[in-house]
Every structure is written in structure tokens, then in C-alpha cells.
Amino acid sequence: MVVEPHPPIEVPPGGAKPDTRPTRPRRDPANWTLAAGFALIATIIGLIVLAWFILFITKGRFLKPQFESIASRMTERDVKVAGDFQFYFDIIDARFVADGLTISNPRWASRPNFFEAKHIAARIDTLSTLFGKRKADWLVLDGGRIDAEWDRQKHNTWTFGDPNKKGEPFTWPVIGRADVTDSEVRYIDPAMYLRTDIKIGDIAAGGTRIQGKVPFTGTGTLRAKPFTMYGALLSPNSTVTFGRTNFEMHAKSGATYLDVNGVLPAATQIEGSDLNLKVRGPNIRQLFDFLGVAAPDTRSYRFTSKLTKVGGEWRFTRIDGRYGASDLRGRMTISFPKERLFLDAALSSNLVDIIDVGPFIGYAPEALATQ
């Protein structure tokens, strides 16, 4: 069979030649947008992987100036790292290391730095932090120094940012494991005329349990009267996450002794606590001198009560004890409205010795006792 070729197309004089080029398929806008989106996502992921790789290899040491600058700007304090600095991601969680880290205090504070540490290292839970929950899988702290102060205008050293902002309560992060050595805390509250210097014993934590108790010792003054104290946190398996913690403390000032034990909502939180108080001494007046409250002289006393703190109130309930040969029971609340001490008490006695009533009518109890 013979195929005849097509006759050539005749173009009339002055006419345009027909377009014989092959037609190109039209692009689908949806497909093009999807491809561009995938390319953009792949680029972002690639950049993240590259940044992660660079941080992992270099340990993020080159970020030290940026860390100091950003941290200083966010806290409105001077943040410095004198020695080694590391910040990188170990898979997902962030690792942070700093030697010679210092965070300055506001100008009104009595010490230049709020926080100092010879060495601090932590593995930070990145996902929890992104959702506003501060959590560290582990913390290593050596040579830590914390200066926790209030001023009379209700500012404190641990509320960062605007220096005129009222102080906020301190919230501890959740810590899975801890290793704390050679660390000290100073606390000053002029409203209560209280100053303490506390040395925290070494903490060795592993997994969810600390082997042994966490001891502390300290000295201080309350209304210019010196005291010493010692104690411990006693619930190792919850202290590492700063959950409900068994607590005991013993304090002494002259011949006045105070013992406290019970449960704290958190390792450093008195608010909402459930504590048992025992106090004894030769004269109740010496005890009330710590509060700045005038009280008559008494013979030796011994009292027990339940103790908790709710808002600005220290609540002493189920008070029970004796002074001299008389008994006393009831409840008492101490608060500081408008920066002045207010004492509200309801007390009763079943048996009152006339000798113990003497100071209320102008007689010294010891002089009455000898007569």
C-alpha cells in the first residue's frame, strides 16, 4: 500500500503561516503550590538539621556572647559567663553548661549578684519548656550562691524584668536528678526583721530517689536577736521533683528552743504547709520579743501547736501547753496588714495559778513563788 504524502498547505498571499510547533501542557497551579510548599519545608528541615549538627559538633560554645546579650536584655540584669559555655541539643532536649555564671542584683540589693555558680550544668526538657513548664531531667550545681532579698517596697531579687514591678513568689522548676555541692542561700526580709544565712548540705540524687536526707545549717537574726538552726528535708523520693516534702527544723536563741516538723507542699514552700510546732523556754516574754510584741514575764513554759501559712497569715491552731503551773490552749494568727504586725488570738485556761497571774497585776512571778 502506498501512502500519499499530504499536499503542502497553501498560504494565501499576505496571510500568516500557521503555528506548527508542538503545544506545551498547561501547569496546574495547585500542583505547583504543593511542590513549592514541600520544597520550602524540606529547606527548613535541612537548615534545622544543619543547625543541630553545628551545635552538636561545636557544643554551641560560639553562642556565649549571644547568650549573655539575650539573657541580660530579657532579665534587665547583667548576665556573664566567665569560663566555659555550652548550649546544644542532644537529640531533642537541650544541654546547658556554664562555668563562672553570674546574674547581677538590682541596685537596691546589698550584694552585687543574685546568683553565682562555679559550675552549673543541666539537661532541659525542651518540649515541656515550650509549653510553659520548667523542667530539667538533671541538674549539677557546684559553688552556688543565692542572694534572696526583699525590700520595703515589696520588690525582691528574683523577680526579673521591670525593676519597679512588685516581687513575685519564687517557683522552683521540676528537677529529675540533682547533684548540689558547696552551696549557700541568704534570705533577708525587712518586713519581718529577718535575716538568715543557710548552708545546704551536699545533695546526691539519682533516678527518683536521693540516698539519705538533705541537711542544712544556718545562722540569723530576728528583730536583732541572734539564733542558730539546723534541719533537713526528709522525703528523698519527692524532693527531687520538689513535691510534698517531709521537713524538720530545730532553732535556738539563748535558752529559747523551737522545733518544727511536718510536710511542705514543696521543698522551699511554706504556703499551705502542715507543720507541728514545739516551743519551750524560761520566759514567754523572750519568745514574744522576736515578734516585737510586749508580753509580761512568766515562769518557764512549754507549748505545742499546728502551724501553717495561708496568704499573709501565720496560723497557729490547737495550741496546748503550760506556763508555770497554769495551762493554756486555743489558737493564734499573726499577720502584717499595712506592714504592721497584727496578732489575733483566742485562748483559754482550765487551771490558773495565782502566781502566774501576778505579772498581769504588777507582781514578778518568781518573787510571788518565793513567798
C-alpha positions, 0 to 999 in steps of 0.5 A, spaced: 500 500 500 502 506 498 501 512 502 500 519 499 504 524 502 499 530 504 499 536 499 503 542 502 498 547 505 497 553 501 498 560 504 494 565 501 498 571 499 499 576 505 496 571 510 500 568 516 503 561 516 500 557 521 503 555 528 506 548 527 510 547 533 508 542 538 503 545 544 506 545 551 501 542 557 498 547 561 501 547 569 496 546 574 497 551 579 495 547 585 500 542 583 505 547 583 503 550 590 504 543 593 511 542 590 513 549 592 510 548 599 514 541 600 520 544 597 520 550 602 519 545 608 524 540 606 529 547 606 527 548 613 528 541 615 535 541 612 537 548 615 534 545 622 538 539 621 544 543 619 543 547 625 543 541 630 549 538 627 553 545 628 551 545 635 552 538 636 559 538 633 561 545 636 557 544 643 554 551 641 560 554 645 560 560 639 553 562 642 556 565 649 556 572 647 549 571 644 547 568 650 549 573 655 546 579 650 539 575 650 539 573 657 541 580 660 536 584 655 530 579 657 532 579 665 534 587 665 540 584 669 547 583 667 548 576 665 556 573 664 559 567 663 566 567 665 569 560 663 566 555 659 559 555 655 555 550 652 548 550 649 546 544 644 541 539 643 542 532 644 537 529 640 531 533 642 532 536 649 537 541 650 544 541 654 546 547 658 553 548 661 556 554 664 562 555 668 563 562 672 555 564 671 553 570 674 546 574 674 547 581 677 542 584 683 538 590 682 541 596 685 537 596 691 540 589 693 546 589 698 550 584 694 552 585 687 549 578 684 543 574 685 546 568 683 553 565 682 555 558 680 562 555 679 559 550 675 552 549 673 550 544 668 543 541 666 539 537 661 532 541 659 526 538 657 525 542 651 518 540 649 515 541 656 519 548 656 515 550 650 509 549 653 510 553 659 513 548 664 520 548 667 523 542 667 530 539 667 531 531 667 538 533 671 541 538 674 549 539 677 550 545 681 557 546 684 559 553 688 552 556 688 550 562 691 543 565 692 542 572 694 534 572 696 532 579 698 526 583 699 525 590 700 520 595 703 517 596 697 515 589 696 520 588 690 525 582 691 531 579 687 528 574 683 523 577 680 526 579 673 524 584 668 521 591 670 525 593 676 519 597 679 514 591 678 512 588 685 516 581 687 513 575 685 513 568 689 519 564 687 517 557 683 522 552 683 522 548 676 521 540 676 528 537 677 529 529 675 536 528 678 540 533 682 547 533 684 548 540 689 555 541 692 558 547 696 552 551 696 549 557 700 542 561 700 541 568 704 534 570 705 533 577 708 526 580 709 525 587 712 518 586 713 519 581 718 526 583 721 529 577 718 535 575 716 538 568 715 544 565 712 543 557 710 548 552 708 545 546 704 548 540 705 551 536 699 545 533 695 546 526 691 540 524 687 539 519 682 533 516 678 527 518 683 530 517 689 536 521 693 540 516 698 539 519 705 536 526 707 538 533 705 541 537 711 542 544 712 545 549 717 544 556 718 545 562 722 540 569 723 537 574 726 530 576 728 528 583 730 536 583 732 536 577 736 541 572 734 539 564 733 542 558 730 538 552 726 539 546 723 534 541 719 533 537 713 528 535 708 526 528 709 522 525 703 528 523 698 523 520 693 519 527 692 524 532 693 527 531 687 521 533 683 520 538 689 513 535 691 510 534 698 516 534 702 517 531 709 521 537 713 524 538 720 527 544 723 530 545 730 532 553 732 535 556 738 536 563 741 539 563 748 535 558 752 529 559 747 528 552 743 523 551 737 522 545 733 518 544 727 516 538 723 511 536 718 510 536 710 511 542 705 507 542 699 514 543 696 521 543 698 522 551 699 514 552 700 511 554 706 504 556 703 499 551 705 504 547 709 502 542 715 507 543 720 507 541 728 510 546 732 514 545 739 516 551 743 519 551 750 523 556 754 524 560 761 520 566 759 514 567 754 516 574 754 523 572 750 519 568 745 514 574 744 520 579 743 522 576 736 515 578 734 516 585 737 510 584 741 510 586 749 508 580 753 509 580 761 514 575 764 512 568 766 515 562 769 518 557 764 513 554 759 512 549 754 507 549 748 505 545 742 501 547 736 499 546 728 502 551 724 501 553 717 501 559 712 495 561 708 496 568 704 499 573 709 497 569 715 501 565 720 496 560 723 497 557 729 491 552 731 490 547 737 495 550 741 496 546 748 501 547 753 503 550 760 506 556 763 508 555 770 503 551 773 497 554 769 495 551 762 493 554 756 490 552 749 486 555 743 489 558 737 493 564 734 494 568 727 499 573 726 499 577 720 502 584 717 496 588 714 499 595 712 506 592 714 504 592 721 504 586 725 497 584 727 496 578 732 489 575 733 488 570 738 483 566 742 485 562 748 483 559 754 485 556 761 482 550 765 487 551 771 490 558 773 495 559 778 495 565 782 502 566 781 502 566 774 497 571 774 501 576 778 505 579 772 498 581 769 497 585 776 504 588 777 507 582 781 514 578 778 512 571 778 518 568 781 518 573 787 510 571 788 513 563 788 518 565 793 513 567 798 
